[in-house]
């Protein structure tokens, strides 16, 4: 087994975020950096790539097919055919506070005004580097599986849709969301110490709401930072040998906003079915459990971290042993037929997938991030006005309307007249099996019950021939490609946001259930499936409306790196926030991967060094040197970029550092690092330093 982590932070300013579809939500700085975390597993004595699988969880909104394709192409230059579509899973954590523009689908890249090459490259290069590091760090190890329950980290944001599932099916489950955290623990065989873990828990990373302008990996990203800092005994986020991921699963209707939806102006509950408020009461918005989005992110992330850390500390669990297997196939959802047993009537039914389309309730958004105009969730009727607007982009056929019913079509994305796909028709399906642990990589957000049905179908198929007694099945959500949501047919009938965003019609889930049974049957039989139709190559068709950095300027009498606002001269104390501001170039000139736009540094003294043990002392800086104690990847830091003049391209960077309870008294400073762009070409580095300040 091997683990690796790499920085994959996208352009932190001037690019729209992916998730809420809010055009005004454009980056203005960084709170938490994005990381890709890779895990490689290989069957003992089979170092031929035929029994090797890779799982990557990246702090990205989701994953794109073109990203995976390019990652595999880069890996092929190093390792030949070892890493392929079949044995590599790339999963997005689903943070809604990271840059968009990497999916090469019109609908999904619209928030960033089209394709953003810099963000695409950042993801590709970061994910590739993480896999390379995992490959190079491989060692003999043992794999353990543990589970625990976190009762207070998610709620169901569409309970009215969930309740439309059959009562006898709902009676099998205690909660409206999955409350279990499943952990794979990677243990070094020689030392017996864990060196990595993957944790799956169903929760949307939407604690940071759509007013946020900082790049952030949200609650699951913060949980990863906490776990890695704890296990590595590192103060700097993103450093250390232990790699811990909190990966997405069937989070489609699982919200972290535990206080539930309320009308924003009255504080009264919203209508449960439509998530709407009376006239004048504002939008229906969910929040909590903290007083603001930062505190809520911290609370949910800490609960995830605590549960995972307890499992790691306890050890135990059951060891995962057995062969490594995998299966992969592309499927054209719009052309696939399925025969299935109806969950309500028990009758045998037939159906087929539809051309992709989004329903009216898609326009309403969710209680985590409401939409605009007069759309409501659970909307089953259309209007002449919006149908006219829809038909300008792409007009659904009579068959499309029949196929998607009862969804009223707001965007006929399968019929649009754009130069490239608005949303995918061909999707990847994939299963990785390590002993009696099975991972189903799905290219969408499955709701709670849709995920439960998929896990049950895979368990049933895997145990059919007796080769696996009782497998543990997890769903790796938002993997390899993004195709919005998947609900049960019963949830689809309600047409909440999730049902309206189930692209291929009411039979989407039955198609997936049968397809994943097929993959598991192929694994059990040792068969290699036909690869299926490859998604179209449309790189050359991409439209980019967001411009690059043309040049940078600075006011007369100032230069890049000059400190405009210094820390105060009087001492700071724990709980205070230190602020500084510098004349800056545009942060998009260099994404500072594996580095930082600024560092918080502490001056060490001889007296402190004399108290260190010899084993620690050899790693400490000499007297009079500065020790970095925080970077822009740490929770307690933020940077915000200000455009002061568009005409002259002046800009400032404001840096914040919150002094936590573990900060030692002493002398400190902040350094800022950046690049500025010359109008005639080229970028040039600069840095600036504050005066010293003091913490008592």
KASULKA-V665449 format. One record per run of one state. SS is the DSSP state (a for helix, b for strand, c for the rest). FROM is the first residue (numbers start at 1). TO is the last residue. If there is no record, write none. Layout:
# KASULKA-V665449
ss: [SS & SS]
from: [FROM & FROM]
to: [TO & TO]
This chain:
# KASULKA-V665449
ss: [c & b & c & b & c & b & c & b & c & b & c & a & c & b & c & b & c & a & c & b & c & a & c & b & c & b & c & a & c & a & c & b & c & b & c & b & c & a & c & b & c & b & c & b & c & b & c & b & c & a & c & b & c & b & a & c & b & c & b & c & b & a & b & c & b & c & a & c & a & c & b & c & a & c & b & c & b & c & b & c & a & c & b & c & b & c & b & c & a & c & a & c & b & c & a & c & a & c & b & c & b & c & b & c & b & c & a & c & b & c & a & c & a & c & b & c & b & c & b & c & b & c & b & c & b & c]
from: [1 & 2 & 8 & 13 & 18 & 26 & 31 & 35 & 43 & 52 & 59 & 65 & 80 & 88 & 93 & 99 & 100 & 110 & 113 & 114 & 115 & 117 & 137 & 141 & 150 & 155 & 157 & 159 & 163 & 167 & 171 & 180 & 189 & 194 & 201 & 214 & 216 & 218 & 233 & 243 & 248 & 254 & 256 & 261 & 264 & 269 & 270 & 284 & 287 & 293 & 315 & 318 & 321 & 324 & 333 & 336 & 337 & 342 & 348 & 353 & 358 & 360 & 365 & 366 & 370 & 371 & 384 & 394 & 398 & 405 & 409 & 412 & 413 & 416 & 426 & 435 & 437 & 442 & 445 & 447 & 448 & 463 & 472 & 477 & 479 & 480 & 484 & 487 & 489 & 495 & 497 & 501 & 502 & 503 & 508 & 526 & 539 & 542 & 544 & 545 & 563 & 566 & 572 & 573 & 577 & 584 & 587 & 590 & 598 & 604 & 606 & 611 & 614 & 618 & 626 & 632 & 637 & 646 & 650 & 659 & 666 & 678 & 683 & 690 & 693 & 696]
to: [1 & 7 & 12 & 17 & 25 & 30 & 34 & 42 & 51 & 58 & 64 & 79 & 87 & 92 & 98 & 99 & 109 & 112 & 113 & 114 & 116 & 136 & 140 & 149 & 154 & 156 & 158 & 162 & 166 & 170 & 179 & 188 & 193 & 200 & 213 & 215 & 217 & 232 & 242 & 247 & 253 & 255 & 260 & 263 & 268 & 269 & 283 & 286 & 292 & 314 & 317 & 320 & 323 & 332 & 335 & 336 & 341 & 347 & 352 & 357 & 359 & 364 & 365 & 369 & 370 & 383 & 393 & 397 & 404 & 408 & 411 & 412 & 415 & 425 & 434 & 436 & 441 & 444 & 446 & 447 & 462 & 471 & 476 & 478 & 479 & 483 & 486 & 488 & 494 & 496 & 500 & 501 & 502 & 507 & 525 & 538 & 541 & 543 & 544 & 562 & 565 & 571 & 572 & 576 & 583 & 586 & 589 & 597 & 603 & 605 & 610 & 613 & 617 & 625 & 631 & 636 & 645 & 649 & 658 & 665 & 677 & 682 & 689 & 692 & 695 & 696]
